[in-house]
Amino acid sequence: MKFAGIIAEYDPFHNGHAWQLAQAKALGAQHVAVAMSCGLTQRGALPLLPEAVRVQAALQCGADLIFALPAPCACAGAEAFARAGVRILAAAGCDALVFGAETPDAALLMEAARVLCSAAYRTELKRQLAAGARSFAAARQAAVEALCPGTALAALLDKPNNNLAVEYCKAILEQEAPMTPVPLPRVGAGHGQALAESGHAQFASASALRALWAEQGADALTPYVPEKALELYKKAEIDEMYTDHAAAGRCELALLRAACARPEPFAAVRGVSEGVDHRLENAVRSCTGLPQLLDALTTVRYPRARMRRLAMDAALGYTAALPALPPYLHLLGARREALPLLKYTALPLSHSLARLEREGPECACIAAAQAKAGDFGALCRKVPGPMGGVYRQKIIFLTN
């Protein structure tokens, strides 16, 4: 492993992320590239902090190159999210993918991935869904157990980071990416675990830190984030350059309501099936806030995270016509000594979104979707920013 890749959100960057970067280099990586969610997050919401702050934090704490994981790829389920991240890092030339897992056993994770890539699994999954499985996740786990009874494979899929880890391995197999999976044990708090539940003095989940910021401000994050990152967060707080999530909820609902002026407003939204578009329209027309809307949409069959992503896709007009994989490499930040690594990238590369937009129809489509998310995020900051910021965004350089 010489050039490692990491797929992340850094929402916000914390001690666990710094530990992961340090571990990658301790295991032999001379450089680490990150595919970082840009504009939106996998949970279907805006990140707490703008890209510039998250990029600077990562570069100052050990990352060498930061690429944008475009908003429509970031705001996606685990499978699509993993495929997009692997595509970016493989195109950049990474020879290893470093990620966290509750079960950091590369051979076992790859074995599970091979099962999920098989025709037998797809057949069994359909059978489980037809038999009335309570959710897709339950059907998936049951299908693996039916194909590999008595093994540890189905149990792997019961943990959130294992699930994502298996999807990373699947993406490596499907894309025939020349990357070695390098799972690391997840340290500290579990995914989404509250501070009161974790009991860890140094490590906290990103969701717990977002909640802590909302309650007490950036200074309360002091024990859980690197000092250099904390300085950036405090400045962002003073400048009011962080997301006002209450305003974001109101703006998202306003966009959804405006869409209802059209006939069948959500029929073309990606991920729509089984009449979910009609359920969404009915909920938009009757609900008075985003939390109430999500409550109305969420069922055992349709988890809240999926409905959050669907609502955001609908608000921003993301349709099934969007390319499934990133068609370019959008460089957000770099250590200058790492720039020679970019001589032989396998996709169009630029720090300029406007330049990438001119690379072809797929590039134009993804760039436009990124711009929508960027404008939405700028509107929903504590102090709203101007439109078109993603086209004026400058690369962040760091020199040792």
Contacts in CASP RR format, 6 or more apart in sequence:
PFRMAT RR
TARGET T0000
AUTHOR 0000-0000-0000
METHOD contacts of the structure
MODEL  1
MKFAGIIAEYDPFHNGHAWQLAQAKALGAQHVAVAMSCGLTQRGALPLLP
EAVRVQAALQCGADLIFALPAPCACAGAEAFARAGVRILAAAGCDALVFG
AETPDAALLMEAARVLCSAAYRTELKRQLAAGARSFAAARQAAVEALCPG
TALAALLDKPNNNLAVEYCKAILEQEAPMTPVPLPRVGAGHGQALAESGH
AQFASASALRALWAEQGADALTPYVPEKALELYKKAEIDEMYTDHAAAGR
CELALLRAACARPEPFAAVRGVSEGVDHRLENAVRSCTGLPQLLDALTTV
RYPRARMRRLAMDAALGYTAALPALPPYLHLLGARREALPLLKYTALPLS
HSLARLEREGPECACIAAAQAKAGDFGALCRKVPGPMGGVYRQKIIFLTN
1 24 0 8 1.000
1 27 0 8 1.000
1 28 0 8 1.000
1 29 0 8 1.000
1 95 0 8 1.000
1 96 0 8 1.000
1 180 0 8 1.000
1 182 0 8 1.000
2 28 0 8 1.000
2 29 0 8 1.000
2 30 0 8 1.000
2 31 0 8 1.000
2 95 0 8 1.000
3 29 0 8 1.000
3 30 0 8 1.000
3 31 0 8 1.000
3 32 0 8 1.000
3 33 0 8 1.000
3 93 0 8 1.000
3 94 0 8 1.000
3 95 0 8 1.000
3 96 0 8 1.000
3 341 0 8 1.000
4 24 0 8 1.000
4 25 0 8 1.000
4 27 0 8 1.000
4 29 0 8 1.000
4 31 0 8 1.000
4 32 0 8 1.000
4 33 0 8 1.000
4 94 0 8 1.000
4 95 0 8 1.000
4 96 0 8 1.000
4 97 0 8 1.000
4 98 0 8 1.000
4 182 0 8 1.000
5 24 0 8 1.000
5 29 0 8 1.000
5 32 0 8 1.000
5 33 0 8 1.000
5 34 0 8 1.000
5 35 0 8 1.000
5 89 0 8 1.000
5 92 0 8 1.000
5 94 0 8 1.000
5 96 0 8 1.000
5 97 0 8 1.000
5 98 0 8 1.000
5 179 0 8 1.000
6 20 0 8 1.000
6 21 0 8 1.000
6 24 0 8 1.000
6 32 0 8 1.000
6 33 0 8 1.000
6 34 0 8 1.000
6 35 0 8 1.000
6 63 0 8 1.000
6 97 0 8 1.000
6 98 0 8 1.000
6 99 0 8 1.000
7 34 0 8 1.000
7 35 0 8 1.000
7 69 0 8 1.000
7 81 0 8 1.000
7 82 0 8 1.000
7 85 0 8 1.000
7 86 0 8 1.000
7 89 0 8 1.000
7 97 0 8 1.000
7 99 0 8 1.000
7 168 0 8 1.000
8 17 0 8 1.000
8 34 0 8 1.000
8 35 0 8 1.000
8 36 0 8 1.000
8 37 0 8 1.000
8 58 0 8 1.000
9 36 0 8 1.000
9 37 0 8 1.000
9 41 0 8 1.000
9 42 0 8 1.000
9 47 0 8 1.000
9 74 0 8 1.000
9 206 0 8 1.000
10 17 0 8 1.000
10 34 0 8 1.000
10 36 0 8 1.000
10 37 0 8 1.000
10 54 0 8 1.000
10 57 0 8 1.000
10 58 0 8 1.000
10 206 0 8 1.000
11 37 0 8 1.000
11 41 0 8 1.000
11 47 0 8 1.000
11 48 0 8 1.000
11 49 0 8 1.000
11 54 0 8 1.000
11 206 0 8 1.000
11 210 0 8 1.000
12 48 0 8 1.000
12 49 0 8 1.000
12 54 0 8 1.000
12 57 0 8 1.000
12 206 0 8 1.000
12 209 0 8 1.000
12 210 0 8 1.000
12 213 0 8 1.000
12 221 0 8 1.000
12 225 0 8 1.000
12 229 0 8 1.000
12 233 0 8 1.000
13 54 0 8 1.000
13 57 0 8 1.000
13 58 0 8 1.000
13 61 0 8 1.000
13 225 0 8 1.000
13 226 0 8 1.000
13 229 0 8 1.000
14 203 0 8 1.000
14 204 0 8 1.000
14 206 0 8 1.000
14 209 0 8 1.000
14 221 0 8 1.000
14 224 0 8 1.000
14 225 0 8 1.000
14 226 0 8 1.000
14 229 0 8 1.000
15 202 0 8 1.000
15 203 0 8 1.000
15 204 0 8 1.000
15 224 0 8 1.000
15 225 0 8 1.000
15 226 0 8 1.000
16 187 0 8 1.000
16 188 0 8 1.000
16 203 0 8 1.000
17 58 0 8 1.000
17 61 0 8 1.000
18 61 0 8 1.000
18 62 0 8 1.000
18 226 0 8 1.000
18 229 0 8 1.000
19 187 0 8 1.000
19 203 0 8 1.000
20 98 0 8 1.000
20 100 0 8 1.000
20 184 0 8 1.000
21 32 0 8 1.000
21 58 0 8 1.000
21 61 0 8 1.000
21 62 0 8 1.000
21 63 0 8 1.000
22 62 0 8 1.000
23 98 0 8 1.000
23 184 0 8 1.000
24 32 0 8 1.000
24 96 0 8 1.000
24 98 0 8 1.000
24 182 0 8 1.000
25 32 0 8 1.000
25 62 0 8 1.000
27 98 0 8 1.000
27 182 0 8 1.000
29 96 0 8 1.000
29 98 0 8 1.000
31 64 0 8 1.000
31 65 0 8 1.000
31 338 0 8 1.000
31 341 0 8 1.000
32 62 0 8 1.000
32 63 0 8 1.000
32 64 0 8 1.000
32 65 0 8 1.000
32 98 0 8 1.000
33 63 0 8 1.000
33 64 0 8 1.000
33 65 0 8 1.000
33 66 0 8 1.000
33 67 0 8 1.000
33 89 0 8 1.000
33 92 0 8 1.000
33 94 0 8 1.000
33 338 0 8 1.000
33 341 0 8 1.000
34 58 0 8 1.000
34 63 0 8 1.000
34 65 0 8 1.000
34 66 0 8 1.000
34 67 0 8 1.000
35 67 0 8 1.000
35 68 0 8 1.000
35 69 0 8 1.000
35 84 0 8 1.000
35 85 0 8 1.000
35 88 0 8 1.000
35 89 0 8 1.000
36 51 0 8 1.000
36 54 0 8 1.000
36 55 0 8 1.000
36 58 0 8 1.000
36 66 0 8 1.000
36 67 0 8 1.000
36 68 0 8 1.000
36 69 0 8 1.000
36 332 0 8 1.000
37 47 0 8 1.000
37 69 0 8 1.000
37 71 0 8 1.000
37 74 0 8 1.000
38 51 0 8 1.000
38 68 0 8 1.000
38 69 0 8 1.000
38 70 0 8 1.000
38 71 0 8 1.000
38 74 0 8 1.000
38 330 0 8 1.000
38 332 0 8 1.000
38 370 0 8 1.000
38 373 0 8 1.000
39 46 0 8 1.000
39 47 0 8 1.000
39 51 0 8 1.000
39 71 0 8 1.000
39 74 0 8 1.000
39 370 0 8 1.000
39 373 0 8 1.000
39 374 0 8 1.000
39 377 0 8 1.000
40 46 0 8 1.000
40 47 0 8 1.000
40 71 0 8 1.000
40 72 0 8 1.000
40 74 0 8 1.000
40 75 0 8 1.000
40 312 0 8 1.000
40 373 0 8 1.000
41 47 0 8 1.000
41 74 0 8 1.000
41 75 0 8 1.000
42 74 0 8 1.000
42 75 0 8 1.000
42 76 0 8 1.000
42 77 0 8 1.000
42 78 0 8 1.000
42 81 0 8 1.000
42 305 0 8 1.000
42 309 0 8 1.000
43 305 0 8 1.000
43 308 0 8 1.000
43 309 0 8 1.000
44 75 0 8 1.000
44 305 0 8 1.000
44 308 0 8 1.000
44 309 0 8 1.000
44 311 0 8 1.000
44 312 0 8 1.000
45 245 0 8 1.000
45 248 0 8 1.000
45 308 0 8 1.000
45 312 0 8 1.000
46 243 0 8 1.000
46 245 0 8 1.000
46 248 0 8 1.000
46 376 0 8 1.000
46 377 0 8 1.000
46 380 0 8 1.000
47 54 0 8 1.000
47 243 0 8 1.000
48 210 0 8 1.000
48 213 0 8 1.000
48 242 0 8 1.000
48 243 0 8 1.000
49 233 0 8 1.000
49 236 0 8 1.000
49 241 0 8 1.000
49 242 0 8 1.000
49 243 0 8 1.000
50 236 0 8 1.000
50 241 0 8 1.000
50 242 0 8 1.000
50 377 0 8 1.000
50 381 0 8 1.000
51 68 0 8 1.000
51 332 0 8 1.000
51 393 0 8 1.000
52 393 0 8 1.000
52 396 0 8 1.000
53 232 0 8 1.000
53 233 0 8 1.000
53 236 0 8 1.000
53 241 0 8 1.000
55 66 0 8 1.000
55 332 0 8 1.000
55 333 0 8 1.000
55 396 0 8 1.000
56 232 0 8 1.000
56 396 0 8 1.000
56 398 0 8 1.000
57 226 0 8 1.000
57 228 0 8 1.000
57 229 0 8 1.000
57 232 0 8 1.000
57 233 0 8 1.000
58 66 0 8 1.000
59 66 0 8 1.000
59 333 0 8 1.000
59 334 0 8 1.000
59 335 0 8 1.000
59 396 0 8 1.000
59 398 0 8 1.000
60 226 0 8 1.000
60 228 0 8 1.000
60 229 0 8 1.000
60 232 0 8 1.000
60 398 0 8 1.000
61 226 0 8 1.000
61 228 0 8 1.000
61 229 0 8 1.000
63 335 0 8 1.000
64 334 0 8 1.000
64 335 0 8 1.000
64 337 0 8 1.000
64 338 0 8 1.000
64 341 0 8 1.000
65 92 0 8 1.000
65 331 0 8 1.000
65 333 0 8 1.000
65 334 0 8 1.000
65 335 0 8 1.000
65 338 0 8 1.000
65 341 0 8 1.000
65 342 0 8 1.000
66 331 0 8 1.000
66 332 0 8 1.000
66 333 0 8 1.000
66 334 0 8 1.000
66 396 0 8 1.000
67 88 0 8 1.000
67 89 0 8 1.000
67 92 0 8 1.000
67 329 0 8 1.000
67 330 0 8 1.000
67 331 0 8 1.000
67 332 0 8 1.000
68 330 0 8 1.000
68 331 0 8 1.000
68 332 0 8 1.000
68 370 0 8 1.000
69 81 0 8 1.000
69 84 0 8 1.000
69 85 0 8 1.000
69 88 0 8 1.000
69 326 0 8 1.000
70 84 0 8 1.000
70 326 0 8 1.000
70 330 0 8 1.000
70 366 0 8 1.000
70 369 0 8 1.000
70 370 0 8 1.000
71 316 0 8 1.000
71 369 0 8 1.000
71 370 0 8 1.000
71 372 0 8 1.000
71 373 0 8 1.000
71 374 0 8 1.000
72 313 0 8 1.000
72 318 0 8 1.000
72 322 0 8 1.000
72 366 0 8 1.000
72 369 0 8 1.000
72 370 0 8 1.000
72 373 0 8 1.000
73 80 0 8 1.000
73 81 0 8 1.000
73 84 0 8 1.000
73 85 0 8 1.000
73 325 0 8 1.000
73 326 0 8 1.000
73 366 0 8 1.000
74 81 0 8 1.000
74 84 0 8 1.000
75 309 0 8 1.000
75 312 0 8 1.000
75 313 0 8 1.000
75 318 0 8 1.000
75 373 0 8 1.000
76 84 0 8 1.000
76 309 0 8 1.000
77 305 0 8 1.000
77 306 0 8 1.000
77 309 0 8 1.000
78 163 0 8 1.000
78 164 0 8 1.000
78 167 0 8 1.000
79 167 0 8 1.000
79 170 0 8 1.000
79 171 0 8 1.000
80 324 0 8 1.000
81 164 0 8 1.000
81 167 0 8 1.000
82 164 0 8 1.000
82 167 0 8 1.000
82 168 0 8 1.000
82 170 0 8 1.000
82 171 0 8 1.000
83 167 0 8 1.000
83 171 0 8 1.000
83 174 0 8 1.000
83 175 0 8 1.000
83 324 0 8 1.000
83 325 0 8 1.000
84 324 0 8 1.000
84 325 0 8 1.000
84 326 0 8 1.000
85 171 0 8 1.000
85 326 0 8 1.000
86 97 0 8 1.000
86 168 0 8 1.000
86 171 0 8 1.000
86 172 0 8 1.000
86 175 0 8 1.000
86 177 0 8 1.000
86 179 0 8 1.000
87 171 0 8 1.000
87 175 0 8 1.000
87 325 0 8 1.000
87 326 0 8 1.000
87 347 0 8 1.000
88 326 0 8 1.000
88 329 0 8 1.000
88 347 0 8 1.000
89 97 0 8 1.000
89 177 0 8 1.000
89 179 0 8 1.000
90 175 0 8 1.000
90 177 0 8 1.000
90 178 0 8 1.000
90 179 0 8 1.000
90 346 0 8 1.000
91 329 0 8 1.000
91 345 0 8 1.000
91 346 0 8 1.000
91 347 0 8 1.000
92 329 0 8 1.000
92 341 0 8 1.000
92 342 0 8 1.000
92 345 0 8 1.000
93 341 0 8 1.000
93 344 0 8 1.000
93 345 0 8 1.000
93 346 0 8 1.000
94 179 0 8 1.000
95 178 0 8 1.000
95 179 0 8 1.000
95 180 0 8 1.000
96 179 0 8 1.000
96 180 0 8 1.000
96 181 0 8 1.000
96 182 0 8 1.000
97 168 0 8 1.000
97 172 0 8 1.000
97 179 0 8 1.000
97 180 0 8 1.000
97 181 0 8 1.000
97 182 0 8 1.000
98 182 0 8 1.000
98 183 0 8 1.000
98 184 0 8 1.000
99 161 0 8 1.000
99 164 0 8 1.000
99 165 0 8 1.000
99 168 0 8 1.000
99 181 0 8 1.000
99 182 0 8 1.000
99 183 0 8 1.000
99 184 0 8 1.000
100 161 0 8 1.000
100 165 0 8 1.000
100 183 0 8 1.000
100 184 0 8 1.000
100 185 0 8 1.000
100 186 0 8 1.000
101 109 0 8 1.000
101 159 0 8 1.000
101 161 0 8 1.000
101 162 0 8 1.000
101 165 0 8 1.000
101 183 0 8 1.000
101 184 0 8 1.000
101 185 0 8 1.000
101 186 0 8 1.000
102 159 0 8 1.000
102 161 0 8 1.000
102 162 0 8 1.000
102 185 0 8 1.000
102 186 0 8 1.000
103 109 0 8 1.000
103 152 0 8 1.000
103 156 0 8 1.000
103 159 0 8 1.000
103 162 0 8 1.000
103 165 0 8 1.000
103 183 0 8 1.000
104 183 0 8 1.000
104 184 0 8 1.000
104 185 0 8 1.000
105 183 0 8 1.000
106 180 0 8 1.000
106 181 0 8 1.000
106 182 0 8 1.000
106 183 0 8 1.000
108 152 0 8 1.000
108 153 0 8 1.000
108 156 0 8 1.000
109 156 0 8 1.000
109 162 0 8 1.000
109 165 0 8 1.000
109 166 0 8 1.000
109 169 0 8 1.000
109 181 0 8 1.000
109 183 0 8 1.000
110 169 0 8 1.000
110 173 0 8 1.000
110 181 0 8 1.000
111 153 0 8 1.000
112 144 0 8 1.000
112 153 0 8 1.000
112 156 0 8 1.000
112 157 0 8 1.000
112 166 0 8 1.000
112 169 0 8 1.000
113 166 0 8 1.000
113 167 0 8 1.000
113 169 0 8 1.000
113 170 0 8 1.000
113 172 0 8 1.000
113 173 0 8 1.000
114 173 0 8 1.000
115 121 0 8 1.000
115 144 0 8 1.000
115 147 0 8 1.000
115 148 0 8 1.000
115 153 0 8 1.000
116 140 0 8 1.000
116 144 0 8 1.000
116 166 0 8 1.000
116 170 0 8 1.000
117 170 0 8 1.000
117 173 0 8 1.000
117 174 0 8 1.000
118 147 0 8 1.000
120 147 0 8 1.000
121 143 0 8 1.000
121 144 0 8 1.000
121 147 0 8 1.000
124 143 0 8 1.000
124 146 0 8 1.000
124 147 0 8 1.000
125 139 0 8 1.000
125 140 0 8 1.000
125 143 0 8 1.000
127 143 0 8 1.000
128 138 0 8 1.000
128 139 0 8 1.000
128 140 0 8 1.000
128 142 0 8 1.000
128 143 0 8 1.000
128 146 0 8 1.000
129 136 0 8 1.000
129 139 0 8 1.000
132 139 0 8 1.000
133 139 0 8 1.000
133 142 0 8 1.000
134 300 0 8 1.000
134 301 0 8 1.000
135 300 0 8 1.000
135 301 0 8 1.000
135 303 0 8 1.000
136 301 0 8 1.000
137 157 0 8 1.000
137 303 0 8 1.000
140 157 0 8 1.000
141 154 0 8 1.000
141 157 0 8 1.000
141 158 0 8 1.000
142 154 0 8 1.000
144 153 0 8 1.000
144 154 0 8 1.000
144 157 0 8 1.000
145 153 0 8 1.000
145 154 0 8 1.000
148 154 0 8 1.000
156 162 0 8 1.000
156 163 0 8 1.000
156 166 0 8 1.000
157 163 0 8 1.000
157 166 0 8 1.000
160 191 0 8 1.000
161 186 0 8 1.000
161 190 0 8 1.000
161 191 0 8 1.000
165 181 0 8 1.000
165 183 0 8 1.000
168 181 0 8 1.000
169 181 0 8 1.000
171 177 0 8 1.000
172 179 0 8 1.000
172 181 0 8 1.000
187 203 0 8 1.000
188 198 0 8 1.000
188 200 0 8 1.000
188 202 0 8 1.000
188 203 0 8 1.000
188 204 0 8 1.000
189 195 0 8 1.000
189 197 0 8 1.000
189 198 0 8 1.000
189 199 0 8 1.000
189 200 0 8 1.000
189 203 0 8 1.000
189 204 0 8 1.000
189 205 0 8 1.000
189 208 0 8 1.000
190 198 0 8 1.000
190 205 0 8 1.000
191 205 0 8 1.000
192 205 0 8 1.000
192 206 0 8 1.000
192 207 0 8 1.000
192 208 0 8 1.000
193 205 0 8 1.000
193 207 0 8 1.000
193 208 0 8 1.000
194 205 0 8 1.000
194 208 0 8 1.000
194 211 0 8 1.000
195 204 0 8 1.000
195 208 0 8 1.000
195 212 0 8 1.000
198 204 0 8 1.000
198 205 0 8 1.000
198 208 0 8 1.000
201 223 0 8 1.000
202 223 0 8 1.000
202 224 0 8 1.000
203 224 0 8 1.000
204 212 0 8 1.000
204 224 0 8 1.000
209 221 0 8 1.000
209 224 0 8 1.000
209 225 0 8 1.000
212 220 0 8 1.000
212 221 0 8 1.000
212 224 0 8 1.000
213 220 0 8 1.000
213 221 0 8 1.000
213 233 0 8 1.000
213 242 0 8 1.000
214 245 0 8 1.000
217 237 0 8 1.000
218 230 0 8 1.000
218 233 0 8 1.000
218 234 0 8 1.000
218 236 0 8 1.000
218 237 0 8 1.000
219 234 0 8 1.000
221 230 0 8 1.000
221 233 0 8 1.000
222 230 0 8 1.000
225 233 0 8 1.000
236 242 0 8 1.000
239 383 0 8 1.000
240 381 0 8 1.000
240 382 0 8 1.000
240 383 0 8 1.000
241 381 0 8 1.000
241 382 0 8 1.000
241 383 0 8 1.000
242 381 0 8 1.000
242 382 0 8 1.000
243 377 0 8 1.000
243 380 0 8 1.000
243 381 0 8 1.000
243 382 0 8 1.000
244 380 0 8 1.000
244 381 0 8 1.000
244 382 0 8 1.000
245 380 0 8 1.000
247 379 0 8 1.000
247 380 0 8 1.000
248 376 0 8 1.000
248 377 0 8 1.000
248 380 0 8 1.000
249 289 0 8 1.000
249 290 0 8 1.000
249 380 0 8 1.000
250 289 0 8 1.000
250 290 0 8 1.000
251 376 0 8 1.000
251 379 0 8 1.000
251 380 0 8 1.000
252 290 0 8 1.000
252 311 0 8 1.000
252 312 0 8 1.000
252 315 0 8 1.000
252 376 0 8 1.000
253 284 0 8 1.000
253 287 0 8 1.000
253 289 0 8 1.000
253 290 0 8 1.000
253 293 0 8 1.000
255 315 0 8 1.000
255 316 0 8 1.000
255 376 0 8 1.000
256 280 0 8 1.000
256 284 0 8 1.000
256 293 0 8 1.000
256 311 0 8 1.000
256 314 0 8 1.000
256 315 0 8 1.000
257 284 0 8 1.000
257 285 0 8 1.000
259 265 0 8 1.000
259 266 0 8 1.000
259 284 0 8 1.000
259 314 0 8 1.000
259 315 0 8 1.000
259 317 0 8 1.000
260 281 0 8 1.000
260 284 0 8 1.000
260 285 0 8 1.000
264 277 0 8 1.000
265 277 0 8 1.000
265 281 0 8 1.000
265 314 0 8 1.000
266 272 0 8 1.000
266 277 0 8 1.000
266 280 0 8 1.000
266 281 0 8 1.000
266 314 0 8 1.000
267 277 0 8 1.000
268 319 0 8 1.000
268 320 0 8 1.000
268 321 0 8 1.000
269 277 0 8 1.000
269 280 0 8 1.000
269 310 0 8 1.000
269 313 0 8 1.000
269 314 0 8 1.000
269 317 0 8 1.000
269 318 0 8 1.000
269 319 0 8 1.000
269 320 0 8 1.000
270 313 0 8 1.000
270 318 0 8 1.000
270 319 0 8 1.000
270 320 0 8 1.000
270 322 0 8 1.000
271 310 0 8 1.000
271 313 0 8 1.000
271 320 0 8 1.000
272 280 0 8 1.000
272 310 0 8 1.000
276 297 0 8 1.000
276 302 0 8 1.000
276 310 0 8 1.000
279 296 0 8 1.000
279 297 0 8 1.000
280 297 0 8 1.000
280 310 0 8 1.000
280 311 0 8 1.000
280 314 0 8 1.000
283 293 0 8 1.000
283 296 0 8 1.000
283 297 0 8 1.000
284 293 0 8 1.000
286 296 0 8 1.000
287 293 0 8 1.000
287 296 0 8 1.000
290 311 0 8 1.000
293 311 0 8 1.000
294 304 0 8 1.000
294 307 0 8 1.000
294 308 0 8 1.000
294 311 0 8 1.000
297 304 0 8 1.000
297 307 0 8 1.000
297 310 0 8 1.000
297 311 0 8 1.000
298 304 0 8 1.000
298 307 0 8 1.000
312 318 0 8 1.000
315 376 0 8 1.000
316 369 0 8 1.000
316 372 0 8 1.000
316 373 0 8 1.000
316 376 0 8 1.000
317 372 0 8 1.000
318 369 0 8 1.000
321 365 0 8 1.000
322 365 0 8 1.000
322 366 0 8 1.000
322 369 0 8 1.000
323 362 0 8 1.000
323 365 0 8 1.000
323 366 0 8 1.000
326 347 0 8 1.000
326 366 0 8 1.000
327 347 0 8 1.000
327 348 0 8 1.000
327 359 0 8 1.000
327 360 0 8 1.000
327 362 0 8 1.000
327 363 0 8 1.000
327 366 0 8 1.000
328 347 0 8 1.000
328 348 0 8 1.000
328 349 0 8 1.000
328 350 0 8 1.000
328 356 0 8 1.000
328 359 0 8 1.000
328 363 0 8 1.000
328 366 0 8 1.000
329 345 0 8 1.000
329 347 0 8 1.000
329 348 0 8 1.000
329 349 0 8 1.000
329 350 0 8 1.000
330 350 0 8 1.000
330 351 0 8 1.000
330 353 0 8 1.000
330 356 0 8 1.000
330 370 0 8 1.000
331 342 0 8 1.000
331 349 0 8 1.000
331 350 0 8 1.000
331 351 0 8 1.000
331 395 0 8 1.000
332 351 0 8 1.000
332 393 0 8 1.000
332 395 0 8 1.000
332 396 0 8 1.000
333 351 0 8 1.000
333 395 0 8 1.000
333 396 0 8 1.000
333 397 0 8 1.000
333 398 0 8 1.000
334 395 0 8 1.000
334 396 0 8 1.000
334 397 0 8 1.000
334 398 0 8 1.000
335 397 0 8 1.000
335 398 0 8 1.000
335 399 0 8 1.000
335 400 0 8 1.000
336 397 0 8 1.000
336 398 0 8 1.000
336 399 0 8 1.000
337 399 0 8 1.000
337 400 0 8 1.000
342 349 0 8 1.000
348 356 0 8 1.000
348 359 0 8 1.000
348 363 0 8 1.000
350 356 0 8 1.000
351 394 0 8 1.000
351 395 0 8 1.000
352 391 0 8 1.000
353 367 0 8 1.000
353 370 0 8 1.000
353 371 0 8 1.000
353 390 0 8 1.000
353 391 0 8 1.000
353 393 0 8 1.000
354 367 0 8 1.000
354 391 0 8 1.000
356 363 0 8 1.000
356 367 0 8 1.000
357 363 0 8 1.000
357 364 0 8 1.000
357 367 0 8 1.000
357 368 0 8 1.000
358 364 0 8 1.000
370 390 0 8 1.000
371 388 0 8 1.000
371 390 0 8 1.000
371 391 0 8 1.000
374 388 0 8 1.000
374 389 0 8 1.000
374 390 0 8 1.000
375 387 0 8 1.000
375 388 0 8 1.000
375 389 0 8 1.000
375 390 0 8 1.000
378 384 0 8 1.000
378 385 0 8 1.000
378 386 0 8 1.000
378 387 0 8 1.000
378 388 0 8 1.000
378 389 0 8 1.000
379 385 0 8 1.000
END
